[in-house]
Amino acid sequence: MSISRFRFLLLLALVFTLGSPALARKHETGFLDRTLSIRGVSYKYQVFVPDNWSSNQKWPIILFLHGAGERGTDGLIQTQVGIATAIRNDRSRFPALVVMPQCLKEHSWNKPDMEEVALAALAAASKEFKGDPKRTYLTGLSMGGYGSWALAAAYPHKFAAVVPICGGILPPDDARKQLDSDRIPYLEAAKKIGTKLPIWVFHGDADPAVPVSESRHMVEALKADGADVRYTEYPGVGHNSWDKAYADPELMTWLLSKSL
């Protein structure tokens, strides 16, 4: 064997020896546990990473805010409802990163401390998994629907589209006492959100927890300003309108078509 051929074979063997671990390594996908720290306090959250995730491109990224029943510190229970259930039913419908922070007990998403946690989880996941800032979306159900309205009003230029489900502006007890003619809270919220943010609202008309009037009033206020808003109201559906909403075959197509 010639020296040149020997050197070539040696180099080839070296390439395969060094390269095989790298080739064998595949980035984790699916539902992944993550933790972030804010001023010394740790918060657990989850990120769904599509099976075909690659670092060679930017990815659409969805921030999901759960409801009051999933509050806690385990970092897991929020993945058992809403968008996570829809993902498990058919992953192929969700070619996007999905960030699922967890709200602390006795707290709510529309308060500054939990808003900070949600946005910090979104930022951390975007950095780690190459989230696309031009295709960053927001959705939430029940308490998370309230949080979605609050974040949309506070950061109308951050999200490419928002999907609030059975949420509202006024707390349920206040909403029930609200005079039907008083649209001021909704008009003020709509003004903050503006006309350029696409929004698709879902609610069941038999919701006993959050009055359907909350969504109706917000949609009316947004339409009055000329906003890009869609509304789906489910006849005879109670509080759980999220299963039907996240299973809607048009939802993800509509959502991912939006870009800043």
Protein Blocks (a to p, Z undefined) as FASTA:
>chain_A
ZZklmmmmmmmmmmmmmmmmmmmpccdehjddddddeehiacdddddddfkbcfkbccdd
ddddddfklgcjkommmmmgcjlmmmmmommlmgccdddddddehiafkbfklmmmmmmm
mmmmmmmnopafklcccddehjlmmmmmmmmmmmmmlpgbdcdehiafbdfklmmmpcfk
lmklmmmmmmmnommbccdddddfkbfkbcfklmmmmmmmmmmnopacdddddehiafbl
mlmmmmpmklmmmmmmpcZZ
